Amino acid sequence: MNAVTTVTLDPFADENETESFAAGSVVFREGDPGDRMYVVLFGEVELSINGHRVETIGSGGILGEMALVDSGRRSATATVTRD
């Protein structure tokens, strides 16, 4: 039987760029081109489609990644609900 070796990669290890958004700020809008993904370090972000809330993302959550995966436009609007 062969042993399995795994490696854990930290894709953000060299990332120093942070951006702060106040409650009520829109991070991106449905239909916008997607050129980056976001990691919520603190606070909360609500994702909505056609004005209907579909998900709330808190600390440690990731958003905006699908536009990078499929090279498409944003499928939802991301609004900060808690600083």
BELTAZI-V573412 format. One record per pair of residues at least 24 apart in sequence whose ideal C-beta (glycine too) atoms are under 10 Angstrom apart, sorted by the first residue. I is the first residue (numbers start at 1). J is the second residue. Records with the same first field share a line. If there is no record, write none. Layout:
I=J  J
This chain:
11=37  39
12=39
15=39
20=80  83
21=45  78  79  80  83
22=80  83
23=79  80  81  82  83
24=79  80  81  83
25=78  79  80  81  83
26=77  78  79  80
27=63  64  74  77  78  79  80
28=63  64  67  73  74  76  77  78  79
29=73  74  76  77  78  79
30=73  74  75  76  77  78
31=72  73  74  75  76  77
32=64  67  73  74  77  78
33=67  71  72  73  74
34=64  65  66  67  68  69  70  71  72  73  74  75
35=64  67  68
36=64  65  67  68
37=62  63  64  65  66  67  68  69
38=62  63  64  65  78
39=63  64  65
40=78  80  82
42=82  83
43=80  81  82  83
44=79  80  81  82  83
45=78  79  80  81  82
46=76  77  78  79  80  81  82
47=74  75  76  77  78  79
48=76  77  78  79
49=74  75  76  77
50=76  77
51=77
52=76
53=77  79  81
56=81  82
57=81
58=82
